[in-house]
Amino acid sequence: MPKEVEDKVAAIEGVMSSKVNIVFDPPWDKDMMSEEAKLELGFL
């Protein structure tokens, strides 16, 4: 996935380069989701 994001961003006019870093700090949990996302995924 990081390579796909870098490729898409690099295709934007004026962007010279990009680097994607995936981090797990703070640990993700569903409380970080918007109400809309929770509703869409059936968490509400």
mmCIF entry with sequence, helices, sheets and N, C-alpha, C, O atoms, coordinates in Angstrom:
data_MODEL
# 
_entry.id   MODEL 
# 
_entity.id                         1 
_entity.type                       polymer 
_entity.pdbx_number_of_molecules   1 
# 
_entity_poly.entity_id                      1 
_entity_poly.type                           'polypeptide(L)' 
_entity_poly.nstd_linkage                   no 
_entity_poly.nstd_monomer                   no 
_entity_poly.pdbx_seq_one_letter_code       MPKEVEDKVAAIEGVMSSKVNIVFDPPWDKDMMSEEAKLELGFL 
_entity_poly.pdbx_seq_one_letter_code_can   MPKEVEDKVAAIEGVMSSKVNIVFDPPWDKDMMSEEAKLELGFL 
_entity_poly.pdbx_strand_id                 A 
# 
loop_
_entity_poly_seq.entity_id 
_entity_poly_seq.num 
_entity_poly_seq.mon_id 
_entity_poly_seq.hetero 
1 1  MET n 
1 2  PRO n 
1 3  LYS n 
1 4  GLU n 
1 5  VAL n 
1 6  GLU n 
1 7  ASP n 
1 8  LYS n 
1 9  VAL n 
1 10 ALA n 
1 11 ALA n 
1 12 ILE n 
1 13 GLU n 
1 14 GLY n 
1 15 VAL n 
1 16 MET n 
1 17 SER n 
1 18 SER n 
1 19 LYS n 
1 20 VAL n 
1 21 ASN n 
1 22 ILE n 
1 23 VAL n 
1 24 PHE n 
1 25 ASP n 
1 26 PRO n 
1 27 PRO n 
1 28 TRP n 
1 29 ASP n 
1 30 LYS n 
1 31 ASP n 
1 32 MET n 
1 33 MET n 
1 34 SER n 
1 35 GLU n 
1 36 GLU n 
1 37 ALA n 
1 38 LYS n 
1 39 LEU n 
1 40 GLU n 
1 41 LEU n 
1 42 GLY n 
1 43 PHE n 
1 44 LEU n 
# 
_struct_asym.id          A 
_struct_asym.entity_id   1 
# 
loop_
_struct_conf.conf_type_id 
_struct_conf.id 
_struct_conf.pdbx_PDB_helix_id 
_struct_conf.beg_label_comp_id 
_struct_conf.beg_label_asym_id 
_struct_conf.beg_label_seq_id 
_struct_conf.pdbx_beg_PDB_ins_code 
_struct_conf.end_label_comp_id 
_struct_conf.end_label_asym_id 
_struct_conf.end_label_seq_id 
_struct_conf.pdbx_end_PDB_ins_code 
_struct_conf.beg_auth_comp_id 
_struct_conf.beg_auth_asym_id 
_struct_conf.beg_auth_seq_id 
_struct_conf.end_auth_comp_id 
_struct_conf.end_auth_asym_id 
_struct_conf.end_auth_seq_id 
_struct_conf.pdbx_PDB_helix_class 
_struct_conf.details 
_struct_conf.pdbx_PDB_helix_length 
HELX_P HELX_P1 AA1 PRO A 2  ? ALA A 10 ? PRO A 2  ALA A 10 1 ? 9 
HELX_P HELX_P2 AA2 LYS A 30 ? MET A 32 ? LYS A 30 MET A 32 5 ? 3 
HELX_P HELX_P3 AA3 GLU A 35 ? GLU A 40 ? GLU A 35 GLU A 40 1 ? 6 
# 
_struct_conf_type.id          HELX_P 
_struct_conf_type.criteria    ? 
_struct_conf_type.reference   ? 
# 
loop_
_atom_site.group_PDB 
_atom_site.id 
_atom_site.type_symbol 
_atom_site.label_atom_id 
_atom_site.label_alt_id 
_atom_site.label_comp_id 
_atom_site.label_asym_id 
_atom_site.label_entity_id 
_atom_site.label_seq_id 
_atom_site.pdbx_PDB_ins_code 
_atom_site.Cartn_x 
_atom_site.Cartn_y 
_atom_site.Cartn_z 
_atom_site.occupancy 
_atom_site.B_iso_or_equiv 
_atom_site.pdbx_formal_charge 
_atom_site.auth_seq_id 
_atom_site.auth_comp_id 
_atom_site.auth_asym_id 
_atom_site.auth_atom_id 
_atom_site.pdbx_PDB_model_num 
ATOM 1   N N  . MET A 1 1  ? 0.802   -1.197 0.000   1.00 0.00 ? 1  MET A N  1 
ATOM 2   C CA . MET A 1 1  ? 0.000   0.000  0.000   1.00 0.00 ? 1  MET A CA 1 
ATOM 3   C C  . MET A 1 1  ? 0.851   1.269  0.000   1.00 0.00 ? 1  MET A C  1 
ATOM 4   O O  . MET A 1 1  ? 0.514   2.206  -0.724  1.00 0.00 ? 1  MET A O  1 
ATOM 5   N N  . PRO A 1 2  ? 1.939   1.350  0.777   1.00 0.00 ? 2  PRO A N  1 
ATOM 6   C CA . PRO A 1 2  ? 2.732   2.579  0.732   1.00 0.00 ? 2  PRO A CA 1 
ATOM 7   C C  . PRO A 1 2  ? 3.218   2.929  -0.674  1.00 0.00 ? 2  PRO A C  1 
ATOM 8   O O  . PRO A 1 2  ? 3.230   4.103  -1.044  1.00 0.00 ? 2  PRO A O  1 
ATOM 9   N N  . LYS A 1 3  ? 3.614   1.945  -1.449  1.00 0.00 ? 3  LYS A N  1 
ATOM 10  C CA . LYS A 1 3  ? 4.087   2.200  -2.808  1.00 0.00 ? 3  LYS A CA 1 
ATOM 11  C C  . LYS A 1 3  ? 2.966   2.758  -3.672  1.00 0.00 ? 3  LYS A C  1 
ATOM 12  O O  . LYS A 1 3  ? 3.194   3.663  -4.475  1.00 0.00 ? 3  LYS A O  1 
ATOM 13  N N  . GLU A 1 4  ? 1.759   2.227  -3.516  1.00 0.00 ? 4  GLU A N  1 
ATOM 14  C CA . GLU A 1 4  ? 0.617   2.730  -4.276  1.00 0.00 ? 4  GLU A CA 1 
ATOM 15  C C  . GLU A 1 4  ? 0.340   4.191  -3.947  1.00 0.00 ? 4  GLU A C  1 
ATOM 16  O O  . GLU A 1 4  ? 0.073   4.991  -4.844  1.00 0.00 ? 4  GLU A O  1 
ATOM 17  N N  . VAL A 1 5  ? 0.401   4.543  -2.667  1.00 0.00 ? 5  VAL A N  1 
ATOM 18  C CA . VAL A 1 5  ? 0.170   5.929  -2.246  1.00 0.00 ? 5  VAL A CA 1 
ATOM 19  C C  . VAL A 1 5  ? 1.265   6.824  -2.812  1.00 0.00 ? 5  VAL A C  1 
ATOM 20  O O  . VAL A 1 5  ? 0.975   7.897  -3.341  1.00 0.00 ? 5  VAL A O  1 
ATOM 21  N N  . GLU A 1 6  ? 2.513   6.397  -2.706  1.00 0.00 ? 6  GLU A N  1 
ATOM 22  C CA . GLU A 1 6  ? 3.623   7.187  -3.243  1.00 0.00 ? 6  GLU A CA 1 
ATOM 23  C C  . GLU A 1 6  ? 3.458   7.407  -4.745  1.00 0.00 ? 6  GLU A C  1 
ATOM 24  O O  . GLU A 1 6  ? 3.705   8.509  -5.234  1.00 0.00 ? 6  GLU A O  1 
ATOM 25  N N  . ASP A 1 7  ? 3.047   6.385  -5.477  1.00 0.00 ? 7  ASP A N  1 
ATOM 26  C CA . ASP A 1 7  ? 2.854   6.512  -6.921  1.00 0.00 ? 7  ASP A CA 1 
ATOM 27  C C  . ASP A 1 7  ? 1.744   7.494  -7.255  1.00 0.00 ? 7  ASP A C  1 
ATOM 28  O O  . ASP A 1 7  ? 1.889   8.311  -8.164  1.00 0.00 ? 7  ASP A O  1 
ATOM 29  N N  . LYS A 1 8  ? 0.637   7.421  -6.525  1.00 0.00 ? 8  LYS A N  1 
ATOM 30  C CA . LYS A 1 8  ? -0.484  8.340  -6.773  1.00 0.00 ? 8  LYS A CA 1 
ATOM 31  C C  . LYS A 1 8  ? -0.100  9.779  -6.461  1.00 0.00 ? 8  LYS A C  1 
ATOM 32  O O  . LYS A 1 8  ? -0.437  10.689 -7.217  1.00 0.00 ? 8  LYS A O  1 
ATOM 33  N N  . VAL A 1 9  ? 0.602   9.990  -5.357  1.00 0.00 ? 9  VAL A N  1 
ATOM 34  C CA . VAL A 1 9  ? 1.018   11.344 -4.979  1.00 0.00 ? 9  VAL A CA 1 
ATOM 35  C C  . VAL A 1 9  ? 2.031   11.877 -5.987  1.00 0.00 ? 9  VAL A C  1 
ATOM 36  O O  . VAL A 1 9  ? 1.986   13.052 -6.353  1.00 0.00 ? 9  VAL A O  1 
ATOM 37  N N  . ALA A 1 10 ? 2.942   11.020 -6.434  1.00 0.00 ? 10 ALA A N  1 
ATOM 38  C CA . ALA A 1 10 ? 3.962   11.446 -7.402  1.00 0.00 ? 10 ALA A CA 1 
ATOM 39  C C  . ALA A 1 10 ? 3.339   11.870 -8.729  1.00 0.00 ? 10 ALA A C  1 
ATOM 40  O O  . ALA A 1 10 ? 3.934   12.650 -9.473  1.00 0.00 ? 10 ALA A O  1 
ATOM 41  N N  . ALA A 1 11 ? 2.153   11.364 -9.029  1.00 0.00 ? 11 ALA A N  1 
ATOM 42  C CA . ALA A 1 11 ? 1.478   11.714 -10.276 1.00 0.00 ? 11 ALA A CA 1 
ATOM 43  C C  . ALA A 1 11 ? 0.856   13.108 -10.245 1.00 0.00 ? 11 ALA A C  1 
ATOM 44  O O  . ALA A 1 11 ? 0.426   13.617 -11.281 1.00 0.00 ? 11 ALA A O  1 
ATOM 45  N N  . ILE A 1 12 ? 0.806   13.723 -9.077  1.00 0.00 ? 12 ILE A N  1 
ATOM 46  C CA . ILE A 1 12 ? 0.234   15.067 -8.943  1.00 0.00 ? 12 ILE A CA 1 
ATOM 47  C C  . ILE A 1 12 ? 1.244   16.083 -9.460  1.00 0.00 ? 12 ILE A C  1 
ATOM 48  O O  . ILE A 1 12 ? 2.417   16.062 -9.088  1.00 0.00 ? 12 ILE A O  1 
ATOM 49  N N  . GLU A 1 13 ? 0.767   16.967 -10.321 1.00 0.00 ? 13 GLU A N  1 
ATOM 50  C CA . GLU A 1 13 ? 1.634   17.986 -10.901 1.00 0.00 ? 13 GLU A CA 1 
ATOM 51  C C  . GLU A 1 13 ? 2.289   18.824 -9.811  1.00 0.00 ? 13 GLU A C  1 
ATOM 52  O O  . GLU A 1 13 ? 1.615   19.311 -8.904  1.00 0.00 ? 13 GLU A O  1 
ATOM 53  N N  . GLY A 1 14 ? 3.605   18.991 -9.903  1.00 0.00 ? 14 GLY A N  1 
ATOM 54  C CA . GLY A 1 14 ? 4.348   19.793 -8.954  1.00 0.00 ? 14 GLY A CA 1 
ATOM 55  C C  . GLY A 1 14 ? 4.961   19.004 -7.809  1.00 0.00 ? 14 GLY A C  1 
ATOM 56  O O  . GLY A 1 14 ? 5.798   19.530 -7.075  1.00 0.00 ? 14 GLY A O  1 
ATOM 57  N N  . VAL A 1 15 ? 4.560   17.757 -7.645  1.00 0.00 ? 15 VAL A N  1 
ATOM 58  C CA . VAL A 1 15 ? 5.117   16.919 -6.574  1.00 0.00 ? 15 VAL A CA 1 
ATOM 59  C C  . VAL A 1 15 ? 6.391   16.269 -7.104  1.00 0.00 ? 15 VAL A C  1 
ATOM 60  O O  . VAL A 1 15 ? 6.366   15.570 -8.117  1.00 0.00 ? 15 VAL A O  1 
ATOM 61  N N  . MET A 1 16 ? 7.487   16.502 -6.421  1.00 0.00 ? 16 MET A N  1 
ATOM 62  C CA . MET A 1 16 ? 8.772   15.961 -6.862  1.00 0.00 ? 16 MET A CA 1 
ATOM 63  C C  . MET A 1 16 ? 9.026   14.567 -6.290  1.00 0.00 ? 16 MET A C  1 
ATOM 64  O O  . MET A 1 16 ? 9.609   13.723 -6.970  1.00 0.00 ? 16 MET A O  1 
ATOM 65  N N  . SER A 1 17 ? 8.599   14.313 -5.054  1.00 0.00 ? 17 SER A N  1 
ATOM 66  C CA . SER A 1 17 ? 8.784   12.994 -4.450  1.00 0.00 ? 17 SER A CA 1 
ATOM 67  C C  . SER A 1 17 ? 7.867   12.878 -3.234  1.00 0.00 ? 17 SER A C  1 
ATOM 68  O O  . SER A 1 17 ? 7.314   13.864 -2.747  1.00 0.00 ? 17 SER A O  1 
ATOM 69  N N  . SER A 1 18 ? 7.726   11.660 -2.770  1.00 0.00 ? 18 SER A N  1 
ATOM 70  C CA . SER A 1 18 ? 6.944   11.423 -1.560  1.00 0.00 ? 18 SER A CA 1 
ATOM 71  C C  . SER A 1 18 ? 7.474   10.180 -0.869  1.00 0.00 ? 18 SER A C  1 
ATOM 72  O O  . SER A 1 18 ? 8.123   9.337  -1.489  1.00 0.00 ? 18 SER A O  1 
ATOM 73  N N  . LYS A 1 19 ? 7.190   10.074 0.422   1.00 0.00 ? 19 LYS A N  1 
ATOM 74  C CA . LYS A 1 19 ? 7.599   8.908  1.195   1.00 0.00 ? 19 LYS A CA 1 
ATOM 75  C C  . LYS A 1 19 ? 6.483   8.623  2.187   1.00 0.00 ? 19 LYS A C  1 
ATOM 76  O O  . LYS A 1 19 ? 6.033   9.529  2.889   1.00 0.00 ? 19 LYS A O  1 
ATOM 77  N N  . VAL A 1 20 ? 6.037   7.396  2.251   1.00 0.00 ? 20 VAL A N  1 
ATOM 78  C CA . VAL A 1 20 ? 4.969   6.998  3.161   1.00 0.00 ? 20 VAL A CA 1 
ATOM 79  C C  . VAL A 1 20 ? 5.572   6.162  4.276   1.00 0.00 ? 20 VAL A C  1 
ATOM 80  O O  . VAL A 1 20 ? 6.287   5.193  4.021   1.00 0.00 ? 20 VAL A O  1 
ATOM 81  N N  . ASN A 1 21 ? 5.281   6.536  5.496   1.00 0.00 ? 21 ASN A N  1 
ATOM 82  C CA . ASN A 1 21 ? 5.699   5.768  6.668   1.00 0.00 ? 21 ASN A CA 1 
ATOM 83  C C  . ASN A 1 21 ? 4.455   5.297  7.393   1.00 0.00 ? 21 ASN A C  1 
ATOM 84  O O  . ASN A 1 21 ? 3.593   6.103  7.744   1.00 0.00 ? 21 ASN A O  1 
ATOM 85  N N  . ILE A 1 22 ? 4.357   4.008  7.616   1.00 0.00 ? 22 ILE A N  1 
ATOM 86  C CA . ILE A 1 22 ? 3.241   3.459  8.381   1.00 0.00 ? 22 ILE A CA 1 
ATOM 87  C C  . ILE A 1 22 ? 3.712   3.290  9.821   1.00 0.00 ? 22 ILE A C  1 
ATOM 88  O O  . ILE A 1 22 ? 4.723   2.642  10.089  1.00 0.00 ? 22 ILE A O  1 
ATOM 89  N N  . VAL A 1 23 ? 2.966   3.878  10.729  1.00 0.00 ? 23 VAL A N  1 
ATOM 90  C CA . VAL A 1 23 ? 3.327   3.809  12.146  1.00 0.00 ? 23 VAL A CA 1 
ATOM 91  C C  . VAL A 1 23 ? 2.159   3.234  12.946  1.00 0.00 ? 23 VAL A C  1 
ATOM 92  O O  . VAL A 1 23 ? 1.002   3.315  12.533  1.00 0.00 ? 23 VAL A O  1 
ATOM 93  N N  . PHE A 1 24 ? 2.480   2.669  14.067  1.00 0.00 ? 24 PHE A N  1 
ATOM 94  C CA . PHE A 1 24 ? 1.462   2.076  14.932  1.00 0.00 ? 24 PHE A CA 1 
ATOM 95  C C  . PHE A 1 24 ? 1.503   2.704  16.319  1.00 0.00 ? 24 PHE A C  1 
ATOM 96  O O  . PHE A 1 24 ? 1.246   2.041  17.325  1.00 0.00 ? 24 PHE A O  1 
ATOM 97  N N  . ASP A 1 25 ? 1.829   3.987  16.355  1.00 0.00 ? 25 ASP A N  1 
ATOM 98  C CA . ASP A 1 25 ? 1.894   4.692  17.619  1.00 0.00 ? 25 ASP A CA 1 
ATOM 99  C C  . ASP A 1 25 ? 1.203   6.032  17.457  1.00 0.00 ? 25 ASP A C  1 
ATOM 100 O O  . ASP A 1 25 ? 1.718   6.863  16.708  1.00 0.00 ? 25 ASP A O  1 
ATOM 101 N N  . PRO A 1 26 ? 0.119   6.298  18.075  1.00 0.00 ? 26 PRO A N  1 
ATOM 102 C CA . PRO A 1 26 ? -0.542  5.467  19.080  1.00 0.00 ? 26 PRO A CA 1 
ATOM 103 C C  . PRO A 1 26 ? -1.261  4.303  18.410  1.00 0.00 ? 26 PRO A C  1 
ATOM 104 O O  . PRO A 1 26 ? -1.641  4.384  17.243  1.00 0.00 ? 26 PRO A O  1 
ATOM 105 N N  . PRO A 1 27 ? -1.442  3.221  19.160  1.00 0.00 ? 27 PRO A N  1 
ATOM 106 C CA . PRO A 1 27 ? -2.163  2.084  18.599  1.00 0.00 ? 27 PRO A CA 1 
ATOM 107 C C  . PRO A 1 27 ? -3.571  2.500  18.170  1.00 0.00 ? 27 PRO A C  1 
ATOM 108 O O  . PRO A 1 27 ? -4.262  3.222  18.888  1.00 0.00 ? 27 PRO A O  1 
ATOM 109 N N  . TRP A 1 28 ? -3.978  2.041  17.007  1.00 0.00 ? 28 TRP A N  1 
ATOM 110 C CA . TRP A 1 28 ? -5.287  2.392  16.476  1.00 0.00 ? 28 TRP A CA 1 
ATOM 111 C C  . TRP A 1 28 ? -6.365  1.575  17.164  1.00 0.00 ? 28 TRP A C  1 
ATOM 112 O O  . TRP A 1 28 ? -6.166  0.405  17.489  1.00 0.00 ? 28 TRP A O  1 
ATOM 113 N N  . ASP A 1 29 ? -7.515  2.210  17.382  1.00 0.00 ? 29 ASP A N  1 
ATOM 114 C CA . ASP A 1 29 ? -8.707  1.466  17.752  1.00 0.00 ? 29 ASP A CA 1 
ATOM 115 C C  . ASP A 1 29 ? -9.920  2.151  17.133  1.00 0.00 ? 29 ASP A C  1 
ATOM 116 O O  . ASP A 1 29 ? -9.819  3.278  16.649  1.00 0.00 ? 29 ASP A O  1 
ATOM 117 N N  . LYS A 1 30 ? -11.047 1.484  17.146  1.00 0.00 ? 30 LYS A N  1 
ATOM 118 C CA . LYS A 1 30 ? -12.213 1.995  16.422  1.00 0.00 ? 30 LYS A CA 1 
ATOM 119 C C  . LYS A 1 30 ? -12.740 3.312  16.975  1.00 0.00 ? 30 LYS A C  1 
ATOM 120 O O  . LYS A 1 30 ? -13.502 3.993  16.289  1.00 0.00 ? 30 LYS A O  1 
ATOM 121 N N  . ASP A 1 31 ? -12.361 3.693  18.190  1.00 0.00 ? 31 ASP A N  1 
ATOM 122 C CA . ASP A 1 31 ? -12.787 4.972  18.738  1.00 0.00 ? 31 ASP A CA 1 
ATOM 123 C C  . ASP A 1 31 ? -12.178 6.154  17.988  1.00 0.00 ? 31 ASP A C  1 
ATOM 124 O O  . ASP A 1 31 ? -12.645 7.283  18.136  1.00 0.00 ? 31 ASP A O  1 
ATOM 125 N N  . MET A 1 32 ? -11.149 5.910  17.191  1.00 0.00 ? 32 MET A N  1 
ATOM 126 C CA . MET A 1 32 ? -10.519 6.964  16.386  1.00 0.00 ? 32 MET A CA 1 
ATOM 127 C C  . MET A 1 32 ? -11.293 7.236  15.095  1.00 0.00 ? 32 MET A C  1 
ATOM 128 O O  . MET A 1 32 ? -11.014 8.205  14.390  1.00 0.00 ? 32 MET A O  1 
ATOM 129 N N  . MET A 1 33 ? -12.260 6.378  14.793  1.00 0.00 ? 33 MET A N  1 
ATOM 130 C CA . MET A 1 33 ? -13.053 6.527  13.575  1.00 0.00 ? 33 MET A CA 1 
ATOM 131 C C  . MET A 1 33 ? -14.102 7.621  13.751  1.00 0.00 ? 33 MET A C  1 
ATOM 132 O O  . MET A 1 33 ? -14.584 7.865  14.857  1.00 0.00 ? 33 MET A O  1 
ATOM 133 N N  . SER A 1 34 ? -14.446 8.272  12.646  1.00 0.00 ? 34 SER A N  1 
ATOM 134 C CA . SER A 1 34 ? -15.532 9.248  12.685  1.00 0.00 ? 34 SER A CA 1 
ATOM 135 C C  . SER A 1 34 ? -16.857 8.516  12.879  1.00 0.00 ? 34 SER A C  1 
ATOM 136 O O  . SER A 1 34 ? -16.954 7.314  12.632  1.00 0.00 ? 34 SER A O  1 
ATOM 137 N N  . GLU A 1 35 ? -17.868 9.247  13.320  1.00 0.00 ? 35 GLU A N  1 
ATOM 138 C CA . GLU A 1 35 ? -19.196 8.658  13.484  1.00 0.00 ? 35 GLU A CA 1 
ATOM 139 C C  . GLU A 1 35 ? -19.691 8.121  12.141  1.00 0.00 ? 35 GLU A C  1 
ATOM 140 O O  . GLU A 1 35 ? -20.312 7.059  12.081  1.00 0.00 ? 35 GLU A O  1 
ATOM 141 N N  . GLU A 1 36 ? -19.412 8.862  11.063  1.00 0.00 ? 36 GLU A N  1 
ATOM 142 C CA . GLU A 1 36 ? -19.834 8.439  9.726   1.00 0.00 ? 36 GLU A CA 1 
ATOM 143 C C  . GLU A 1 36 ? -19.188 7.112  9.339   1.00 0.00 ? 36 GLU A C  1 
ATOM 144 O O  . GLU A 1 36 ? -19.858 6.230  8.802   1.00 0.00 ? 36 GLU A O  1 
ATOM 145 N N  . ALA A 1 37 ? -17.897 6.965  9.607   1.00 0.00 ? 37 ALA A N  1 
ATOM 146 C CA . ALA A 1 37 ? -17.196 5.716  9.281   1.00 0.00 ? 37 ALA A CA 1 
ATOM 147 C C  . ALA A 1 37 ? -17.741 4.553  10.111  1.00 0.00 ? 37 ALA A C  1 
ATOM 148 O O  . ALA A 1 37 ? -17.924 3.450  9.594   1.00 0.00 ? 37 ALA A O  1 
ATOM 149 N N  . LYS A 1 38 ? -17.998 4.798  11.386  1.00 0.00 ? 38 LYS A N  1 
ATOM 150 C CA . LYS A 1 38 ? -18.554 3.753  12.241  1.00 0.00 ? 38 LYS A CA 1 
ATOM 151 C C  . LYS A 1 38 ? -19.919 3.302  11.726  1.00 0.00 ? 38 LYS A C  1 
ATOM 152 O O  . LYS A 1 38 ? -20.209 2.107  11.687  1.00 0.00 ? 38 LYS A O  1 
ATOM 153 N N  . LEU A 1 39 ? -20.744 4.254  11.335  1.00 0.00 ? 39 LEU A N  1 
ATOM 154 C CA . LEU A 1 39 ? -22.066 3.946  10.807  1.00 0.00 ? 39 LEU A CA 1 
ATOM 155 C C  . LEU A 1 39 ? -21.948 3.146  9.515   1.00 0.00 ? 39 LEU A C  1 
ATOM 156 O O  . LEU A 1 39 ? -22.648 2.150  9.331   1.00 0.00 ? 39 LEU A O  1 
ATOM 157 N N  . GLU A 1 40 ? -21.063 3.582  8.620   1.00 0.00 ? 40 GLU A N  1 
ATOM 158 C CA . GLU A 1 40 ? -20.872 2.901  7.335   1.00 0.00 ? 40 GLU A CA 1 
ATOM 159 C C  . GLU A 1 40 ? -20.414 1.452  7.509   1.00 0.00 ? 40 GLU A C  1 
ATOM 160 O O  . GLU A 1 40 ? -20.811 0.576  6.741   1.00 0.00 ? 40 GLU A O  1 
ATOM 161 N N  . LEU A 1 41 ? -19.586 1.206  8.510   1.00 0.00 ? 41 LEU A N  1 
ATOM 162 C CA . LEU A 1 41 ? -19.043 -0.137 8.740   1.00 0.00 ? 41 LEU A CA 1 
ATOM 163 C C  . LEU A 1 41 ? -19.871 -0.977 9.715   1.00 0.00 ? 41 LEU A C  1 
ATOM 164 O O  . LEU A 1 41 ? -19.518 -2.117 10.018  1.00 0.00 ? 41 LEU A O  1 
ATOM 165 N N  . GLY A 1 42 ? -20.976 -0.401 10.204  1.00 0.00 ? 42 GLY A N  1 
ATOM 166 C CA . GLY A 1 42 ? -21.883 -1.160 11.065  1.00 0.00 ? 42 GLY A CA 1 
ATOM 167 C C  . GLY A 1 42 ? -21.458 -1.224 12.514  1.00 0.00 ? 42 GLY A C  1 
ATOM 168 O O  . GLY A 1 42 ? -21.909 -2.110 13.240  1.00 0.00 ? 42 GLY A O  1 
ATOM 169 N N  . PHE A 1 43 ? -20.600 -0.307 12.968  1.00 0.00 ? 43 PHE A N  1 
ATOM 170 C CA . PHE A 1 43 ? -20.188 -0.287 14.367  1.00 0.00 ? 43 PHE A CA 1 
ATOM 171 C C  . PHE A 1 43 ? -21.197 0.456  15.239  1.00 0.00 ? 43 PHE A C  1 
ATOM 172 O O  . PHE A 1 43 ? -21.106 0.392  16.465  1.00 0.00 ? 43 PHE A O  1 
ATOM 173 N N  . LEU A 1 44 ? -22.143 1.147  14.646  1.00 0.00 ? 44 LEU A N  1 
ATOM 174 C CA . LEU A 1 44 ? -23.187 1.866  15.418  1.00 0.00 ? 44 LEU A CA 1 
ATOM 175 C C  . LEU A 1 44 ? -24.529 1.219  15.195  1.00 0.00 ? 44 LEU A C  1 
ATOM 176 O O  . LEU A 1 44 ? -25.531 1.669  15.750  1.00 0.00 ? 44 LEU A O  1 
# 
